[in-house]
């Protein structure tokens, strides 16, 4: 079993800071940037309904009859699935660390120093949210067949993410010839998304608020490629290399999302509210807390535990444009 606490700094001499350096983490970037609406309080599952009405008009009759007009009510399911954060460790490992002076005088009462507890719980949540962020987009339950806990895919086995669901939905508006994104083709790729959605769903572009609602969600790498496109390929009104980046294409915001893979972007309505196209389901926002206590009464070990449930869903397939070099065959366990 992997040791849940490895302390490599055992040279405690001199003075030490009262804090830890915490590495940069991107957490749940998709949620933080308002790219999805979070549906919490789902104990088992939640159906999000949609309603449409077609063929509303017919010639006037003194006594009307039912024509071809029709209401259609459909729904999509959010069914959050279980995952768990868990590790065990012995607070006595800090006896060889500078925090030894903060340990209790008696061995039986020895618990985690408060400074260490605060920072360990903070980084544990941050790293957990990073894995959930990746899972929102690249998760696949098929990865549960992987037994190597060090395989990055092991961390995103708990629910099917947006891309797996997109790739299994024939109604999604996929790019016809997706390719690796470069500074020379990313502008044309964005334009293809605009042309495709405006041609098939003109109501989205007739909306006066279209520039607030429609957005490009791109990978962090492709966001930088777009900035190169603005800086190096445009001969008129391009970016100066000393200027702050412009994250818009023809008025539509370009949002870098940490969980998206390279050479993939999504163009759809992104409002952050219930009327958005992309949704995340979870049991409760209060699950973002951790339990830290002694493993059992006769043990010196402590455990850190968190329980969470997540799923993703989208409202309208035919209002979602996806450019990606991935296919269903990209999701493998070998």
Beta strands, then each sheet from edge to edge (+ up, - down):
strand 1: 37-39
strand 2: 46-54
strand 3: 70-78
strand 4: 81-90
strand 5: 173-174
strand 6: 214-219
strand 7: 248-249
strand 8: 252-257
strand 9: 264-269
strand 10: 278-282
strand 11: 291-294
strand 12: 301-314
strand 13: 321-324
sheet 1: 1+ 10+ 12- 4+
sheet 2: 1+ 10+ 12- 11+
sheet 3: 2+ 3-
sheet 4: 5+ 13+ 9- 6+ 8+ 7-
end
